[in-house]
Amino acid sequence: MIERHEGRQQIVCDSCPTSFPETYADADFRIMIAEAKAKGWRISQVKPEGNPRDTSDLFGAAPRIAGKERQPYTHTCPACRFKPQPQGRLM
């Protein structure tokens, strides 16, 4: 998530309380995103709840409805991004 306070903003991980160490002015939003990605953060758009008849599985994106708000993004720190996934047993 993006935390905003008194004209400054900072990226916070959605999975843990870690935050990106730098704060940025509101005008530097693109710089903040680029620097976080360069340091291993994953910032990706949340896939909207789809209609069972949509074409996102074929074309990679669900159609955007005019006037509808943009979908939120997830923010994942490098520690959570590279955390080993639990492996189940087959037998």
N, CA, C and O atoms as a Tinker XYZ file with bonds, in Angstrom:
   364  protein
     1  N      0.841000   -1.166000    0.000000    73     2
     2  CA     0.000000    0.000000    0.000000    64     1     3
     3  C      0.890000    1.233000    0.000000    63     2     4     5
     4  O      2.074000    1.161000    0.330000    81     3
     5  N      0.314000    2.347000   -0.369000    73     3     6
     6  CA     1.028000    3.614000   -0.356000    64     5     7
     7  C      0.502000    4.417000    0.831000    63     6     8     9
     8  O     -0.684000    4.737000    0.899000    81     7
     9  N      1.389000    4.738000    1.755000    73     7    10
    10  CA     1.023000    5.565000    2.905000    64     9    11
    11  C      1.336000    7.011000    2.561000    63    10    12    13
    12  O      2.414000    7.312000    2.048000    81    11
    13  N      0.404000    7.898000    2.839000    73    11    14
    14  CA     0.598000    9.326000    2.572000    64    13    15
    15  C      0.449000   10.115000    3.870000    63    14    16    17
    16  O     -0.446000    9.861000    4.676000    81    15
    17  N      1.364000   11.091000    4.051000    73    15    18
    18  CA     1.303000   11.939000    5.248000    64    17    19
    19  C      1.993000   13.264000    4.946000    63    18    20    21
    20  O      3.172000   13.290000    4.594000    81    19
    21  N      1.261000   14.354000    5.083000    73    19    22
    22  CA     1.788000   15.710000    4.914000    64    21    23
    23  C      2.567000   15.891000    3.611000    63    22    24    25
    24  O      3.678000   16.421000    3.619000    81    23
    25  N      1.993000   15.457000    2.506000    73    23    26
    26  CA     2.617000   15.658000    1.205000    64    25    27
    27  C      3.747000   14.702000    0.882000    63    26    28    29
    28  O      4.399000   14.856000   -0.150000    81    27
    29  N      3.996000   13.724000    1.730000    73    27    30
    30  CA     5.036000   12.713000    1.494000    64    29    31
    31  C      4.362000   11.357000    1.368000    63    30    32    33
    32  O      3.272000   11.151000    1.900000    81    31
    33  N      4.997000   10.448000    0.677000    73    31    34
    34  CA     4.440000    9.105000    0.517000    64    33    35
    35  C      5.532000    8.058000    0.608000    63    34    36    37
    36  O      6.704000    8.332000    0.351000    81    35
    37  N      5.123000    6.846000    0.981000    73    35    38
    38  CA     6.058000    5.747000    1.196000    64    37    39
    39  C      5.339000    4.444000    0.882000    63    38    40    41
    40  O      4.142000    4.310000    1.140000    81    39
    41  N      6.072000    3.482000    0.324000    73    39    42
    42  CA     5.506000    2.172000    0.009000    64    41    43
    43  C      5.630000    1.277000    1.230000    63    42    44    45
    44  O      6.680000    1.236000    1.871000    81    43
    45  N      4.558000    0.559000    1.553000    73    43    46
    46  CA     4.529000   -0.389000    2.667000    64    45    47
    47  C      4.106000   -1.740000    2.107000    63    46    48    49
    48  O      3.180000   -1.819000    1.300000    81    47
    49  N      4.780000   -2.800000    2.533000    73    47    50
    50  CA     4.468000   -4.157000    2.079000    64    49    51
    51  C      3.058000   -4.549000    2.527000    63    50    52    53
    52  O      2.648000   -4.241000    3.646000    81    51
    53  N      2.322000   -5.227000    1.651000    73    51    54
    54  CA     0.974000   -5.693000    1.983000    64    53    55
    55  C      0.994000   -6.977000    2.804000    63    54    56    57
    56  O     -0.033000   -7.356000    3.367000    81    55
    57  N      2.146000   -7.660000    2.886000    73    55    58
    58  CA     2.234000   -8.943000    3.588000    64    57    59
    59  C      2.874000   -8.849000    4.967000    63    58    60    61
    60  O      2.668000   -9.727000    5.806000    81    59
    61  N      3.646000   -7.794000    5.209000    73    59    62
    62  CA     4.321000   -7.630000    6.499000    64    61    63
    63  C      4.444000   -6.129000    6.787000    63    62    64    65
    64  O      4.078000   -5.322000    5.932000    81    63
    65  N      4.940000   -5.732000    7.948000    73    63    66
    66  CA     5.023000   -4.296000    8.267000    64    65    67
    67  C      6.227000   -3.561000    7.671000    63    66    68    69
    68  O      6.466000   -2.408000    8.029000    81    67
    69  N      6.984000   -4.187000    6.782000    73    67    70
    70  CA     8.156000   -3.548000    6.191000    64    69    71
    71  C      7.739000   -2.385000    5.298000    63    70    72    73
    72  O      6.744000   -2.467000    4.578000    81    71
    73  N      8.509000   -1.304000    5.351000    73    71    74
    74  CA     8.255000   -0.177000    4.455000    64    73    75
    75  C      9.540000    0.162000    3.705000    63    74    76    77
    76  O     10.644000   -0.078000    4.195000    81    75
    77  N      9.377000    0.720000    2.514000    73    75    78
    78  CA    10.524000    1.166000    1.732000    64    77    79
    79  C     11.181000    2.302000    2.511000    63    78    80    81
    80  O     10.473000    3.187000    2.989000    81    79
    81  N     12.509000    2.312000    2.657000    73    79    82
    82  CA    13.158000    3.258000    3.568000    64    81    83
    83  C     13.066000    4.727000    3.163000    63    82    84    85
    84  O     13.269000    5.600000    4.007000    81    83
    85  N     12.772000    5.025000    1.917000    73    83    86
    86  CA    12.723000    6.416000    1.460000    64    85    87
    87  C     11.286000    6.928000    1.419000    63    86    88    89
    88  O     10.349000    6.158000    1.206000    81    87
    89  N     11.123000    8.223000    1.624000    73    87    90
    90  CA     9.830000    8.875000    1.422000    64    89    91
    91  C      9.980000    9.840000    0.252000    63    90    92    93
    92  O     11.069000   10.351000   -0.007000    81    91
    93  N      8.890000   10.080000   -0.442000    73    91    94
    94  CA     8.923000   10.890000   -1.655000    64    93    95
    95  C      7.796000   11.911000   -1.636000    63    94    96    97
    96  O      6.754000   11.694000   -1.016000    81    95
    97  N      8.017000   13.024000   -2.321000    73    95    98
    98  CA     6.960000   14.019000   -2.500000    64    97    99
    99  C      5.909000   13.431000   -3.432000    63    98   100   101
   100  O      6.200000   12.528000   -4.217000    81    99
   101  N      4.692000   13.944000   -3.342000    73    99   102
   102  CA     3.615000   13.440000   -4.191000    64   101   103
   103  C      3.961000   13.534000   -5.676000    63   102   104   105
   104  O      3.550000   12.677000   -6.457000    81   103
   105  N      4.703000   14.554000   -6.072000    73   103   106
   106  CA     5.070000   14.735000   -7.477000    64   105   107
   107  C      6.063000   13.676000   -7.962000    63   106   108   109
   108  O      6.210000   13.483000   -9.169000    81   107
   109  N      6.743000   12.991000   -7.048000    73   107   110
   110  CA     7.768000   12.002000   -7.414000    64   109   111
   111  C      7.251000   10.565000   -7.356000    63   110   112   113
   112  O      8.024000    9.641000   -7.105000    81   111
   113  N      5.969000   10.371000   -7.583000    73   111   114
   114  CA     5.375000    9.039000   -7.479000    64   113   115
   115  C      6.052000    8.035000   -8.416000    63   114   116   117
   116  O      6.397000    6.935000   -7.987000    81   115
   117  N      6.243000    8.392000   -9.674000    73   115   118
   118  CA     6.862000    7.468000  -10.643000    64   117   119
   119  C      8.298000    7.121000  -10.254000    63   118   120   121
   120  O      8.736000    5.987000  -10.450000    81   119
   121  N      9.022000    8.079000   -9.713000    73   119   122
   122  CA    10.395000    7.828000   -9.264000    64   121   123
   123  C     10.384000    6.833000   -8.109000    63   122   124   125
   124  O     11.206000    5.918000   -8.069000    81   123
   125  N      9.456000    7.008000   -7.171000    73   123   126
   126  CA     9.341000    6.102000   -6.028000    64   125   127
   127  C      9.094000    4.670000   -6.504000    63   126   128   129
   128  O      9.740000    3.738000   -6.025000    81   127
   129  N      8.171000    4.492000   -7.433000    73   127   130
   130  CA     7.846000    3.156000   -7.944000    64   129   131
   131  C      9.056000    2.550000   -8.651000    63   130   132   133
   132  O      9.376000    1.381000   -8.435000    81   131
   133  N      9.728000    3.330000   -9.492000    73   131   134
   134  CA    10.894000    2.827000  -10.229000    64   133   135
   135  C     12.018000    2.412000   -9.280000    63   134   136   137
   136  O     12.641000    1.370000   -9.483000    81   135
   137  N     12.283000    3.211000   -8.251000    73   135   138
   138  CA    13.356000    2.875000   -7.311000    64   137   139
   139  C     13.007000    1.655000   -6.469000    63   138   140   141
   140  O     13.877000    0.832000   -6.184000    81   139
   141  N     11.751000    1.530000   -6.069000    73   139   142
   142  CA    11.344000    0.358000   -5.290000    64   141   143
   143  C     11.482000   -0.909000   -6.129000    63   142   144   145
   144  O     11.974000   -1.924000   -5.636000    81   143
   145  N     11.058000   -0.861000   -7.376000    73   143   146
   146  CA    11.187000   -2.035000   -8.257000    64   145   147
   147  C     12.656000   -2.385000   -8.481000    63   146   148   149
   148  O     13.012000   -3.562000   -8.531000    81   147
   149  N     13.509000   -1.368000   -8.615000    73   147   150
   150  CA    14.938000   -1.609000   -8.818000    64   149   151
   151  C     15.574000   -2.285000   -7.608000    63   150   152   153
   152  O     16.577000   -2.986000   -7.744000    81   151
   153  N     14.995000   -2.079000   -6.420000    73   151   154
   154  CA    15.536000   -2.686000   -5.200000    64   153   155
   155  C     14.816000   -3.971000   -4.813000    63   154   156   157
   156  O     14.933000   -4.426000   -3.675000    81   155
   157  N     14.069000   -4.561000   -5.748000    73   155   158
   158  CA    13.496000   -5.883000   -5.520000    64   157   159
   159  C     12.049000   -5.934000   -5.085000    63   158   160   161
   160  O     11.522000   -7.024000   -4.863000    81   159
   161  N     11.388000   -4.801000   -4.956000    73   159   162
   162  CA     9.974000   -4.807000   -4.589000    64   161   163
   163  C      9.149000   -5.216000   -5.806000    63   162   164   165
   164  O      9.492000   -4.887000   -6.942000    81   163
   165  N      8.066000   -5.931000   -5.557000    73   163   166
   166  CA     7.129000   -6.276000   -6.628000    64   165   167
   167  C      5.882000   -5.422000   -6.436000    63   166   168   169
   168  O      5.252000   -5.435000   -5.378000    81   167
   169  N      5.548000   -4.689000   -7.475000    73   167   170
   170  CA     4.339000   -3.869000   -7.469000    64   169   171
   171  C      3.542000   -4.303000   -8.685000    63   170   172   173
   172  O      3.961000   -4.093000   -9.824000    81   171
   173  N      2.400000   -4.903000   -8.437000    73   171   174
   174  CA     1.609000   -5.428000   -9.546000    64   173   175
   175  C      0.132000   -5.145000   -9.339000    63   174   176   177
   176  O     -0.355000   -5.030000   -8.214000    81   175
   177  N     -0.558000   -5.039000  -10.453000    73   175   178
   178  CA    -1.983000   -4.740000  -10.411000    64   177   179
   179  C     -2.765000   -5.984000  -10.011000    63   178   180   181
   180  O     -2.477000   -7.091000  -10.466000    81   179
   181  N     -3.754000   -5.781000   -9.155000    73   179   182
   182  CA    -4.620000   -6.875000   -8.726000    64   181   183
   183  C     -5.581000   -7.178000   -9.865000    63   182   184   185
   184  O     -6.206000   -6.275000  -10.421000    81   183
   185  N     -5.691000   -8.441000  -10.201000    73   183   186
   186  CA    -6.607000   -8.832000  -11.269000    64   185   187
   187  C     -8.044000   -8.673000  -10.770000    63   186   188   189
   188  O     -8.387000   -9.182000   -9.704000    81   187
   189  N     -8.881000   -7.973000  -11.530000    73   187   190
   190  CA   -10.261000   -7.778000  -11.085000    64   189   191
   191  C    -11.044000   -9.079000  -11.098000    63   190   192   193
   192  O    -10.726000  -10.015000  -11.832000    81   191
   193  N    -12.076000   -9.112000  -10.266000    73   191   194
   194  CA   -12.966000  -10.265000  -10.281000    64   193   195
   195  C    -13.575000  -10.340000  -11.671000    63   194   196   197
   196  O    -14.189000   -9.382000  -12.142000    81   195
   197  N    -13.405000  -11.462000  -12.310000    73   195   198
   198  CA   -13.839000  -11.572000  -13.693000    64   197   199
   199  C    -15.222000  -12.147000  -13.862000    63   198   200   201
   200  O    -15.743000  -12.863000  -13.008000    81   199
   201  N    -15.778000  -11.815000  -14.962000    73   199   202
   202  CA   -17.020000  -12.409000  -15.402000    64   201   203
   203  C    -16.651000  -13.771000  -15.982000    63   202   204   205
   204  O    -15.656000  -13.861000  -16.700000    81   203
   205  N    -17.398000  -14.822000  -15.707000    73   203   206
   206  CA   -17.026000  -16.121000  -16.254000    64   205   207
   207  C    -16.952000  -16.133000  -17.779000    63   206   208   209
   208  O    -16.379000  -17.051000  -18.368000    81   207
   209  N    -17.524000  -15.128000  -18.413000    73   207   210
   210  CA   -17.506000  -15.081000  -19.874000    64   209   211
   211  C    -16.501000  -14.067000  -20.408000    63   210   212   213
   212  O    -16.515000  -13.776000  -21.604000    81   211
   213  N    -15.617000  -13.512000  -19.549000    73   211   214
   214  CA   -14.671000  -12.526000  -20.069000    64   213   215
   215  C    -13.538000  -13.218000  -20.818000    63   214   216   217
   216  O    -13.427000  -14.444000  -20.806000    81   215
   217  N    -12.701000  -12.418000  -21.469000    73   215   218
   218  CA   -11.646000  -12.955000  -22.323000    64   217   219
   219  C    -10.253000  -12.766000  -21.742000    63   218   220   221
   220  O     -9.270000  -12.858000  -22.477000    81   219
   221  N    -10.141000  -12.504000  -20.438000    73   219   222
   222  CA    -8.828000  -12.221000  -19.864000    64   221   223
   223  C     -7.877000  -13.409000  -19.961000    63   222   224   225
   224  O     -6.664000  -13.220000  -20.056000    81   223
   225  N     -8.406000  -14.625000  -19.940000    73   223   226
   226  CA    -7.518000  -15.779000  -20.068000    64   225   227
   227  C     -6.946000  -15.894000  -21.478000    63   226   228   229
   228  O     -5.877000  -16.478000  -21.658000    81   227
   229  N     -7.629000  -15.354000  -22.472000    73   227   230
   230  CA    -7.145000  -15.408000  -23.847000    64   229   231
   231  C     -6.272000  -14.211000  -24.212000    63   230   232   233
   232  O     -5.258000  -14.361000  -24.894000    81   231
   233  N     -6.667000  -13.028000  -23.757000    73   231   234
   234  CA    -6.008000  -11.811000  -24.204000    64   233   235
   235  C     -5.202000  -11.105000  -23.124000    63   234   236   237
   236  O     -4.596000  -10.070000  -23.403000    81   235
   237  N     -5.172000  -11.623000  -21.907000    73   235   238
   238  CA    -4.305000  -11.091000  -20.868000    64   237   239
   239  C     -4.863000   -9.974000  -20.020000    63   238   240   241
   240  O     -4.247000   -9.614000  -19.017000    81   239
   241  N     -5.984000   -9.417000  -20.370000    73   239   242
   242  CA    -6.565000   -8.354000  -19.549000    64   241   243
   243  C     -8.072000   -8.339000  -19.730000    63   242   244   245
   244  O     -8.591000   -8.515000  -20.833000    81   243
   245  N     -8.743000   -8.128000  -18.642000    73   243   246
   246  CA   -10.196000   -8.000000  -18.722000    64   245   247
   247  C    -10.525000   -6.640000  -19.315000    63   246   248   249
   248  O     -9.783000   -5.680000  -19.106000    81   247
   249  N    -11.614000   -6.542000  -20.045000    73   247   250
   250  CA   -11.965000   -5.244000  -20.610000    64   249   251
   251  C    -12.243000   -4.230000  -19.506000    63   250   252   253
   252  O    -12.822000   -4.566000  -18.473000    81   251
   253  N    -11.828000   -3.000000  -19.732000    73   251   254
   254  CA   -12.040000   -1.939000  -18.743000    64   253   255
   255  C    -13.343000   -1.233000  -19.060000    63   254   256   257
   256  O    -13.593000   -0.866000  -20.208000    81   255
   257  N    -14.164000   -1.044000  -18.059000    73   255   258
   258  CA   -15.438000   -0.369000  -18.226000    64   257   259
   259  C    -15.223000    1.120000  -17.997000    63   258   260   261
   260  O    -14.640000    1.516000  -16.988000    81   259
   261  N    -15.688000    1.943000  -18.925000    73   259   262
   262  CA   -15.517000    3.392000  -18.815000    64   261   263
   263  C    -16.150000    3.900000  -17.525000    63   262   264   265
   264  O    -17.258000    3.502000  -17.166000    81   263
   265  N    -15.441000    4.774000  -16.842000    73   263   266
   266  CA   -15.956000    5.365000  -15.620000    64   265   267
   267  C    -15.715000    4.537000  -14.373000    63   266   268   269
   268  O    -15.956000    5.012000  -13.263000    81   267
   269  N    -15.245000    3.310000  -14.530000    73   267   270
   270  CA   -14.991000    2.461000  -13.376000    64   269   271
   271  C    -13.613000    2.801000  -12.808000    63   270   272   273
   272  O    -12.679000    3.074000  -13.563000    81   271
   273  N    -13.486000    2.786000  -11.485000    73   271   274
   274  CA   -12.205000    3.098000  -10.847000    64   273   275
   275  C    -11.146000    2.073000  -11.237000    63   274   276   277
   276  O    -11.448000    0.905000  -11.483000    81   275
   277  N     -9.903000    2.534000  -11.287000    73   275   278
   278  CA    -8.792000    1.620000  -11.571000    64   277   279
   279  C     -8.643000    0.623000  -10.437000    63   278   280   281
   280  O     -9.003000    0.901000   -9.292000    81   279
   281  N     -8.118000   -0.520000  -10.765000    73   279   282
   282  CA    -7.935000   -1.573000   -9.779000    64   281   283
   283  C     -6.732000   -1.256000   -8.894000    63   282   284   285
   284  O     -5.778000   -0.624000   -9.347000    81   283
   285  N     -6.773000   -1.687000   -7.649000    73   283   286
   286  CA    -5.647000   -1.437000   -6.745000    64   285   287
   287  C     -4.428000   -2.298000   -7.104000    63   286   288   289
   288  O     -4.512000   -3.245000   -7.887000    81   287
   289  N     -3.327000   -1.940000   -6.516000    73   287   290
   290  CA    -2.068000   -2.645000   -6.738000    64   289   291
   291  C     -1.631000   -3.338000   -5.455000    63   290   292   293
   292  O     -2.015000   -2.927000   -4.360000    81   291
   293  N     -0.828000   -4.391000   -5.591000    73   291   294
   294  CA    -0.223000   -5.032000   -4.434000    64   293   295
   295  C      1.242000   -4.598000   -4.376000    63   294   296   297
   296  O      1.879000   -4.375000   -5.405000    81   295
   297  N      1.753000   -4.486000   -3.168000    73   295   298
   298  CA     3.131000   -4.055000   -2.935000    64   297   299
   299  C      3.782000   -5.109000   -2.048000    63   298   300   301
   300  O      3.359000   -5.318000   -0.912000    81   299
   301  N      4.814000   -5.774000   -2.569000    73   299   302
   302  CA     5.454000   -6.872000   -1.855000    64   301   303
   303  C      6.948000   -6.595000   -1.723000    63   302   304   305
   304  O      7.631000   -6.342000   -2.715000    81   303
   305  N      7.451000   -6.646000   -0.484000    73   303   306
   306  CA     8.874000   -6.391000   -0.233000    64   305   307
   307  C      9.710000   -7.584000   -0.710000    63   306   308   309
   308  O      9.165000   -8.669000   -0.918000    81   307
   309  N     11.018000   -7.400000   -0.886000    73   307   310
   310  CA    11.866000   -8.495000   -1.349000    64   309   311
   311  C     11.848000   -9.715000   -0.423000    63   310   312   313
   312  O     11.900000  -10.847000   -0.904000    81   311
   313  N     11.774000   -9.507000    0.895000    73   311   314
   314  CA    11.766000  -10.641000    1.828000    64   313   315
   315  C     10.526000  -11.504000    1.629000    63   314   316   317
   316  O     10.622000  -12.731000    1.613000    81   315
   317  N      9.369000  -10.879000    1.477000    73   315   318
   318  CA     8.131000  -11.644000    1.263000    64   317   319
   319  C      8.067000  -12.201000   -0.153000    63   318   320   321
   320  O      7.509000  -13.275000   -0.378000    81   319
   321  N      8.629000  -11.482000   -1.092000    73   319   322
   322  CA     8.599000  -11.922000   -2.491000    64   321   323
   323  C      9.379000  -13.217000   -2.690000    63   322   324   325
   324  O      8.959000  -14.086000   -3.454000    81   323
   325  N     10.503000  -13.347000   -2.011000    73   323   326
   326  CA    11.347000  -14.523000   -2.193000    64   325   327
   327  C     11.204000  -15.539000   -1.067000    63   326   328   329
   328  O     12.023000  -16.451000   -0.946000    81   327
   329  N     10.172000  -15.390000   -0.244000    73   327   330
   330  CA     9.911000  -16.338000    0.833000    64   329   331
   331  C      9.553000  -17.685000    0.212000    63   330   332   333
   332  O      8.740000  -17.734000   -0.710000    81   331
   333  N     10.143000  -18.784000    0.698000    73   331   334
   334  CA     9.818000  -20.090000    0.115000    64   333   335
   335  C      8.339000  -20.423000    0.303000    63   334   336   337
   336  O      7.763000  -20.203000    1.369000    81   335
   337  N      7.758000  -20.946000   -0.736000    73   335   338
   338  CA     6.355000  -21.346000   -0.692000    64   337   339
   339  C      6.240000  -22.715000   -0.035000    63   338   340   341
   340  O      7.087000  -23.579000   -0.262000    81   339
   341  N      5.202000  -22.928000    0.777000    73   339   342
   342  CA     5.039000  -24.246000    1.400000    64   341   343
   343  C      4.815000  -25.319000    0.337000    63   342   344   345
   344  O      4.060000  -25.130000   -0.617000    81   343
   345  N      5.480000  -26.428000    0.525000    73   343   346
   346  CA     5.364000  -27.547000   -0.410000    64   345   347
   347  C      4.567000  -28.667000    0.237000    63   346   348   349
   348  O      4.905000  -29.125000    1.328000    81   347
   349  N      3.533000  -29.098000   -0.419000    73   347   350
   350  CA     2.725000  -30.202000    0.098000    64   349   351
   351  C      3.316000  -31.545000   -0.301000    63   350   352   353
   352  O      4.153000  -31.623000   -1.200000    81   351
   353  N      2.882000  -32.584000    0.364000    73   351   354
   354  CA     3.351000  -33.927000    0.036000    64   353   355
   355  C      2.326000  -34.600000   -0.856000    63   354   356   357
   356  O      1.122000  -34.421000   -0.676000    81   355
   357  N      2.796000  -35.361000   -1.799000    73   355   358
   358  CA     1.894000  -36.083000   -2.690000    64   357   359
   359  C      1.352000  -37.340000   -2.036000    63   358   360   361
   360  O      0.210000  -37.727000   -2.284000    81   359
   361  N      2.150000  -37.972000   -1.213000    73   359   362
   362  CA     1.723000  -39.222000   -0.587000    64   361   363
   363  C      1.746000  -39.096000    0.909000    63   362   364
   364  O      1.416000  -40.051000    1.614000    81   363
